[in-house]
């Protein structure tokens, strides 16, 4: 078949050996048990289908974009209480803007590795570096602001120490991979101190500071547990608390990281990405490589169908034997 290729789901020797053992055992039973020949023929067919599936057959598919330059990307997202301030377009919380933009950026950089870092009073890796964009999507979908009760003020640069360690490790282990940082936040400093500047030196090769929210600000949901809120956050005198974004502080962060600042209000990510990335990083992502359409599922379906027929035959024979035994007892 034109374009047919093999992509073993296990290492070649293991896949071949396991396939031969499965088929060999079934063929031996087929030859030595003539009374059950029909059932063992079905099992031999199922074993052959599984053996072929282990070799991962597939046919050539369409050309897919693939980054020709290796990139490690860190998304650093502010998940303090202000992430739930509702001044993103459409009256949505700023966190929704993060959820919209991160997958768009990932889609524009195929072949890259992605990590999601979230921070409130401290920074943590919600997802380590991976090429699995489905895992990234899940991590983004489940990203949540901090529980309001535990909020004790935060710094917009609290992720500095974590990032320095992650970027340094990446530089040592993968010197050939560019290190790209996208910071997503509103720039609101709430711990009563001036933010400590980012100190990442030459560890950042590209990226952007993406800003969300407005200077006018908006109320924030009072999160009582993950996914549950109880009205809006109020001040000690009972007034509705307002979170105000600070573009000035975000622009300072961008200068410290050596990347552009881009205010986000939804829509196409391409213009922001064009500003955000050194040209060669974006252009390298325009290369393409052929894909393959896996036939493993076809073979797995065939094996399952043959085994279902075998199971039906076994059930029928058991039913006949049981009925015959009852008739003998009755007589």
C-alpha positions as CSV (number, residue, x, y, z in Angstrom):
1,X,0.0,0.0,0.0
2,X,1.4,3.4,-1.0
3,X,2.6,5.3,2.0
4,X,2.4,2.3,4.4
5,X,4.8,2.6,7.3
6,X,5.4,0.9,10.7
7,X,5.6,2.8,14.0
8,X,5.9,0.1,16.7
9,X,4.0,0.7,19.9
10,X,6.8,-1.2,21.7
11,X,10.5,-1.6,20.9
12,X,11.0,-3.6,17.7
13,X,12.4,-6.8,19.3
14,X,9.7,-6.8,22.0
15,X,6.8,-6.2,19.5
16,X,8.0,-9.0,17.2
17,X,8.7,-11.5,19.9
18,X,5.4,-10.9,21.7
19,X,3.5,-11.2,18.4
20,X,5.2,-14.4,17.4
21,X,4.5,-16.0,20.8
22,X,0.8,-15.0,20.7
23,X,0.3,-16.3,17.2
24,X,2.5,-19.4,17.8
25,X,0.5,-20.5,20.9
26,X,-2.8,-20.1,19.0
27,X,-1.7,-22.0,15.9
28,X,-0.4,-24.8,18.1
29,X,-3.8,-25.1,19.8
30,X,-5.5,-24.9,16.4
31,X,-3.5,-27.9,15.1
32,X,-3.8,-30.0,18.3
33,X,-7.5,-29.5,19.2
34,X,-9.6,-30.4,16.1
35,X,-12.8,-30.4,18.2
36,X,-12.4,-26.7,18.9
37,X,-10.9,-25.8,15.6
38,X,-13.5,-23.0,14.8
39,X,-12.9,-21.3,18.1
40,X,-9.1,-21.5,17.9
41,X,-9.2,-20.2,14.3
42,X,-11.0,-17.1,15.7
43,X,-8.4,-16.8,18.4
44,X,-5.5,-17.2,15.9
45,X,-7.0,-14.4,13.8
46,X,-7.4,-12.1,16.9
47,X,-3.8,-12.9,17.9
48,X,-2.5,-12.1,14.4
49,X,-4.4,-8.8,14.5
50,X,-2.8,-7.9,17.9
51,X,0.6,-8.9,16.6
52,X,0.2,-6.6,13.6
53,X,-1.1,-3.8,15.8
54,X,2.0,-4.0,18.0
55,X,4.0,-3.1,14.9
56,X,2.0,0.2,14.6
57,X,1.1,0.2,10.9
58,X,-0.1,3.5,9.4
59,X,-0.5,5.2,6.1
60,X,0.9,8.6,5.1
61,X,-1.3,11.6,6.0
62,X,-1.3,15.3,5.3
63,X,1.6,17.6,6.0
64,X,1.5,19.0,9.5
65,X,3.4,22.1,10.9
66,X,6.4,21.2,12.9
67,X,8.9,23.4,14.7
68,X,12.3,23.1,13.1
69,X,13.9,24.8,16.1
70,X,13.7,23.2,19.5
71,X,11.9,25.5,22.1
72,X,11.1,25.1,25.8
73,X,8.2,27.3,26.8
74,X,7.1,28.3,30.3
75,X,3.7,29.8,30.9
76,X,3.8,31.7,34.2
77,X,0.2,32.5,35.3
78,X,-0.9,34.8,38.2
79,X,-3.6,32.8,40.0
80,X,-4.0,35.2,43.0
81,X,-7.6,36.4,43.9
82,X,-7.3,39.2,41.3
83,X,-7.3,36.5,38.5
84,X,-11.1,36.4,39.1
85,X,-11.6,40.1,38.7
86,X,-14.4,40.5,36.0
87,X,-12.9,43.1,33.7
88,X,-11.9,40.8,30.8
89,X,-14.1,41.5,27.7
90,X,-17.6,40.2,28.1
91,X,-17.5,40.6,31.8
92,X,-15.5,37.5,32.2
93,X,-12.7,37.0,34.8
94,X,-9.1,37.6,33.8
95,X,-8.4,33.9,34.3
96,X,-10.6,33.1,31.3
97,X,-8.2,35.2,29.2
98,X,-5.4,33.0,30.3
99,X,-7.4,29.9,29.4
100,X,-8.1,31.3,25.9
101,X,-4.5,32.5,25.1
102,X,-2.3,29.7,26.4
103,X,-3.7,27.0,24.0
104,X,-3.5,29.5,21.1
105,X,0.1,30.2,21.8
106,X,0.8,26.4,22.1
107,X,-0.9,25.8,18.8
108,X,1.3,28.5,17.1
109,X,4.5,26.8,18.3
110,X,4.1,23.1,17.3
111,X,6.9,20.8,18.3
112,X,7.8,22.9,21.4
113,X,7.8,21.6,25.0
114,X,5.5,23.4,27.4
115,X,5.3,23.9,31.1
116,X,2.6,25.7,33.2
117,X,3.7,27.5,36.3
118,X,1.1,29.2,38.5
119,X,1.7,31.5,41.5
120,X,0.0,33.2,44.3
121,X,1.9,33.5,47.6
122,X,4.4,31.0,46.1
123,X,5.2,29.6,42.7
124,X,4.8,25.9,41.6
125,X,4.9,23.8,38.4
126,X,1.3,22.8,37.6
127,X,2.7,20.9,34.7
128,X,6.3,20.0,33.9
129,X,7.8,20.4,30.5
130,X,6.1,18.2,27.9
131,X,5.1,18.0,24.3
132,X,1.7,16.7,25.2
133,X,-0.7,19.6,24.3
134,X,-3.6,17.6,25.6
135,X,-2.0,17.5,29.1
136,X,-1.4,21.3,28.8
137,X,-5.1,21.8,27.8
138,X,-6.2,19.8,30.8
139,X,-3.8,21.8,33.1
140,X,-5.2,25.1,31.8
141,X,-8.8,24.0,32.0
142,X,-8.3,23.0,35.7
143,X,-6.3,26.1,36.6
144,X,-8.0,27.9,39.5
145,X,-7.4,31.0,41.7
146,X,-6.2,30.6,45.2
147,X,-8.8,30.0,48.0
148,X,-9.7,33.5,49.2
149,X,-9.4,32.6,52.9
150,X,-5.7,31.7,52.4
151,X,-4.8,34.8,50.5
152,X,-2.3,36.8,52.4
153,X,-0.9,39.2,49.8
154,X,1.4,38.3,47.0
155,X,4.2,39.6,44.8
156,X,4.1,39.7,41.0
157,X,7.7,38.4,40.9
158,X,7.4,35.6,43.4
159,X,8.1,33.1,40.5
160,X,11.6,34.5,40.0
161,X,13.4,31.9,42.1
162,X,11.5,29.0,40.6
163,X,12.0,30.2,37.1
164,X,15.7,30.8,37.6
165,X,16.1,27.2,38.7
166,X,14.0,25.8,35.9
167,X,15.6,27.9,33.2
168,X,19.1,27.1,34.5
169,X,18.4,23.4,34.5
170,X,17.0,23.6,31.0
171,X,20.1,25.5,29.8
172,X,22.4,22.8,31.3
173,X,20.5,19.8,30.0
174,X,19.2,21.2,26.7
175,X,21.6,23.9,25.6
176,X,20.3,23.6,22.0
177,X,16.7,24.5,23.0
178,X,15.6,28.1,23.2
179,X,14.0,29.2,26.5
180,X,10.8,31.2,26.1
181,X,8.7,32.7,28.9
182,X,5.1,34.0,28.6
183,X,4.0,35.8,31.8
184,X,0.3,36.2,32.2
185,X,-1.1,38.5,34.9
186,X,-2.5,41.9,35.9
187,X,0.5,43.4,37.6
188,X,-1.3,44.0,40.9
189,X,1.1,43.9,43.9
190,X,-0.8,43.1,47.1
191,X,1.9,42.3,49.8
192,X,2.5,45.9,50.6
193,X,6.1,45.9,49.3
194,X,7.7,46.9,46.0
195,X,8.1,43.9,43.8
196,X,11.7,42.4,43.7
197,X,12.9,42.7,40.1
198,X,13.2,39.5,38.0
199,X,16.8,38.5,37.9
200,X,17.1,35.9,35.1
201,X,20.1,37.3,33.2
202,X,20.5,35.7,29.8
203,X,18.3,32.7,30.6
204,X,15.3,34.0,28.6
205,X,15.5,33.9,24.8
206,X,12.1,35.2,24.1
207,X,8.4,35.4,25.1
208,X,6.2,38.2,26.4
209,X,4.4,39.7,29.3
210,X,0.7,39.4,28.6
211,X,-1.5,41.8,30.5
212,X,-5.1,41.3,31.5
213,X,-7.6,43.6,33.2
214,X,-8.1,47.4,33.4
215,X,-6.9,50.3,35.5
216,X,-10.5,50.9,36.6
217,X,-10.7,47.4,37.9
218,X,-13.5,45.1,38.9
219,X,-14.8,43.0,41.8
220,X,-13.4,39.5,42.5
221,X,-15.2,36.3,43.3
222,X,-14.7,35.0,46.8
223,X,-13.5,31.5,46.3
224,X,-14.5,29.2,49.2
225,X,-13.3,26.0,47.7
226,X,-12.1,24.8,44.2
227,X,-14.8,25.7,41.8
228,X,-17.1,27.3,44.4
229,X,-17.6,30.9,45.3
230,X,-19.7,32.9,47.7
231,X,-20.4,36.3,46.3
232,X,-17.6,38.9,45.9
233,X,-14.6,39.6,48.1
234,X,-15.3,42.5,50.5
235,X,-13.0,44.8,52.5
236,X,-12.9,44.9,56.3
237,X,-15.5,47.7,56.3
238,X,-17.9,45.6,54.1
239,X,-17.3,47.3,50.8
240,X,-16.8,45.3,47.6
241,X,-13.1,44.9,47.0
242,X,-11.8,46.1,43.6
243,X,-8.8,44.7,41.8
244,X,-7.0,47.2,39.5
245,X,-4.5,46.1,36.9
246,X,-1.2,47.9,36.7
247,X,0.2,48.1,33.2
248,X,3.2,50.1,34.5
249,X,4.3,47.3,36.7
250,X,3.8,44.8,33.9
251,X,5.9,46.8,31.5
252,X,8.7,46.9,34.1
253,X,8.5,43.1,34.3
254,X,8.8,42.9,30.5
255,X,11.9,45.1,30.6
256,X,13.4,42.9,33.3
257,X,12.7,39.8,31.2
258,X,13.9,41.4,28.0
259,X,10.6,40.7,26.2
260,X,7.7,42.9,24.9
261,X,4.6,43.8,26.9
262,X,1.3,43.0,25.1
263,X,-2.1,43.9,26.5
264,X,-4.7,41.2,25.8
265,X,-8.4,41.6,25.3
266,X,-9.1,38.3,23.5
267,X,-9.2,37.7,19.7
268,X,-6.5,36.4,17.4
269,X,-3.2,35.6,19.2
270,X,-1.1,36.1,16.1
271,X,-0.5,39.8,16.3
272,X,0.5,39.5,20.0
273,X,2.7,36.5,19.2
274,X,4.4,38.4,16.4
275,X,5.4,41.1,18.9
276,X,6.2,38.5,21.6
277,X,8.7,36.3,19.8
278,X,12.1,36.8,18.2
279,X,11.3,36.4,14.5
280,X,13.3,33.2,14.0
281,X,11.3,31.3,16.7
282,X,8.0,32.0,15.0
283,X,9.3,31.5,11.4
284,X,10.9,28.2,12.3
285,X,7.5,26.9,13.4
286,X,6.2,27.3,9.8
287,X,8.1,24.2,8.6
288,X,6.1,21.0,8.0
289,X,6.6,17.3,8.2
290,X,4.4,14.4,6.9
291,X,2.1,12.8,9.4
292,X,0.8,9.2,9.4
293,X,-2.7,7.9,10.1
294,X,-2.5,5.0,12.5
295,X,-4.2,1.7,11.6
296,X,-3.8,0.2,15.1
297,X,-7.4,1.0,16.0
298,X,-8.6,-1.0,12.9
299,X,-6.6,-4.0,13.9
300,X,-7.7,-3.7,17.6
301,X,-11.3,-3.5,16.5
302,X,-10.9,-6.6,14.4
303,X,-9.3,-8.5,17.2
304,X,-12.1,-7.5,19.6
305,X,-14.8,-8.5,17.1
306,X,-13.2,-12.0,16.6
307,X,-13.0,-12.5,20.4
308,X,-16.6,-11.5,20.8
309,X,-17.6,-14.1,18.2
310,X,-15.5,-16.6,20.1
311,X,-17.2,-15.6,23.4
312,X,-20.6,-16.1,21.8
313,X,-19.6,-19.6,20.6
314,X,-18.3,-20.5,24.1
315,X,-21.5,-19.2,25.7
316,X,-23.6,-21.2,23.2
317,X,-21.8,-24.4,23.9
318,X,-22.0,-23.9,27.7
319,X,-25.8,-23.3,27.3
320,X,-26.1,-26.5,25.3
321,X,-24.2,-28.6,27.9
322,X,-26.2,-27.1,30.7
323,X,-29.5,-27.8,28.9
324,X,-28.4,-31.4,28.1
325,X,-27.5,-32.0,31.8
326,X,-30.9,-30.7,33.0
327,X,-32.7,-33.0,30.5
328,X,-30.7,-36.0,31.7
329,X,-31.6,-35.2,35.3
330,X,-35.2,-34.8,34.4
331,X,-35.3,-38.1,32.7
